Amino acid sequence: MKKEVSLAEAKATLSECVREVEKGKILVIKRHGKPVAALVQPQDLDNIVRLRKVGPEGGLSSVSGGWEGSEELVRILEESKRYGSKEGGQLE
C-alpha cells in the first residue's frame, strides 16, 4: 500500500501523513512530480538499512536472521549446486 503526495501537501498535512504510515502505508513524497523521499514505519527502515549493508552481491543468504527459520534457507542455498559465483561460460 503506497500513497504519493507532493512535498507541499506532506508539509501541510504532516500529522495526517504520519497517521497513514502508522496504519501501514508507505508515503512517497514528490517534488516537481519526482519521488524524493518516503515515510515508512521504523521496522521497514530497519529492513532497508540491513539490505543496503549487504548490497546486491550478498544474495539471499546474506540477509539471514531476518525471519524465523531463515537459517534453514541459508543452509539449503549453500548446499545448492547453483550457489556462489557463476562460471563465465560462452553462449552458443
Secondary structure, DSSP 4 states (H G I P E B T S, - for coil): -EEEEEHHHHHHTHHHHHHHHHTT-EEEEEETTEEEEEE--HHHHHHHHHHHHH-GGGTGGGGTTSSTTHHHHHHHHHHSTT-SPPP-PPP-
